[in-house]
Amino acid sequence: MNFTVVNKNICVDTIRIIGVTSSSVFLVGDTDTITLSSIFDTPPESLIIGPFVPLARS
């Protein structure tokens, strides 16, 4: 997939993240390249899928 991005001014005042997953990307600003990869070497019977764990509130 190829697409063109035209960068403009950005102003971020507040960011509130409630929870994250095991494969999350959070970016603010510019980046040249994002490379994603995944390797799964755990047997399926040992995988535990549960609810998301929220971040602690400060």
Sequence and secondary structure as in RCSB ss.txt:
>XXXX:A:sequence
MNFTVVNKNICVDTIRIIGVTSSSVFLVGDTDTITLSSIFDTPPESLIIGPFVPLARS
>XXXX:A:secstr
                  B  TT     S  S         S GGG       B    
